[in-house]
Structure formats: C-alpha cells, structure tokens
C-alpha cells in the first residue's frame, strides 16, 4: 500500500512539474510572440501533464495557450471541453467568459457570466463591474 501511495505521489508531482514547465513564460516572451517551437514544447508538456493528472487544469491551460498563440477557435473549443467535463469548474467558466470577450462575442460571454454567477455570486458580481 505504501508503494502505491508513493507511486501516486511521484506521478502527481510530475504532472504538476510538467504543467508548471508549460506555463512558465520566458521574461523576453512577455513582449514577443512565442516561437512555434516554444508553443509546441508547452503544448507537449501540457499533454503529458494531462495524462498524469485527474485535474482539468492542464487542459484548461492548453486552451488558454492555444487562444493566446492565435489558434483562437481551438482554444475556445478546448476550454468548452473543460466546462463540459466539469460544469462546476469556475476557472473554466471565467476563462471562457474572457475568451468570448476577447473575440467580441458578447452573447456567449453573457452566458458564461451567468454560469459564473450561479457557481459563485461574488465572482459574478465582479464580472459586472
């Protein structure tokens, strides 16, 4: 039993490490676009993290990365998948809200805001500000 618990801890730690590697941005990249190689490495790390994790955080980060690197439709689709798999995932709904706003899609943004408000009225009130 101790061996299984230790293995679970190692796998979980590796998933966190991979997700952190994928979402760490080089200080120079904050003002410049990520190269296709950097984007690919980040997506690969998130994909490996997703295989090792029961959490949807790596998948959500993948959607945000795709959106930020210009693959907007793919990014929105991935974030929509997160909220479909976990309808109570407030981070997913908040992300979807902001992605829709960035696209100028006010009707879908309003629907995402309603979901946020239903899950957490305080967060929903902040979106109205």
BELCOR-V514135 format. One record per residue. RES is the residue in one letter. OMEGA is omega in whole degrees, -180 to 180 (NA if undefined). D_LAST is the distance of its C-alpha to the last C-alpha in whole Angstrom. Layout:
# BELCOR-V514135
RES OMEGA D_LAST
RES OMEGA D_LAST
This chain:
# BELCOR-V514135
X 179 51
X 179 50
X 178 51
X 179 48
X 178 45
X 178 46
X 179 46
X 179 43
X 180 41
X -180 43
X 178 41
X 179 38
X 179 38
X 178 39
X 178 36
X 178 33
X -180 35
X 179 35
X 179 32
X 178 31
X -176 34
X -175 32
X 176 28
X -178 30
X 175 29
X -177 32
X 178 31
X -177 32
X -179 31
X 180 27
X -180 28
X 179 30
X 175 30
X 177 32
X 179 35
X 178 36
X 178 38
X 178 36
X 180 33
X 179 36
X 179 37
X 179 33
X 178 33
X 179 37
X 178 36
X 178 33
X 178 35
X 178 38
X 180 35
X 179 34
X -176 38
X -173 38
X 173 35
X -180 34
X 178 30
X -180 28
X 179 26
X 179 29
X 178 28
X 178 25
X 177 25
X 178 28
X 180 26
X 178 23
X 178 26
X -180 28
X -177 24
X -179 24
X 173 28
X 179 28
X -170 29
X -179 25
X 178 27
X -180 29
X 179 26
X -180 24
X -180 27
X 179 27
X 176 24
X 177 24
X 178 27
X -178 26
X 175 24
X 179 27
X -179 29
X -177 26
X 179 24
X -178 23
X -176 22
X 177 18
X 177 18
X 180 20
X 177 17
X 178 14
X 179 17
X 177 17
X -178 14
X 177 14
X 178 17
X 177 17
X -180 14
X 179 17
X -177 19
X -178 18
X -173 18
X -179 15
X 178 17
X 176 18
X 179 14
X 178 13
X 178 16
X 178 15
X 177 12
X 178 14
X 178 16
X -179 14
X 179 13
X -180 17
X -177 18
X -177 15
X 179 13
X 178 11
X 178 10
X 178 9
X 179 7
X 179 5
X -179 5
X -178 4
X NA 0
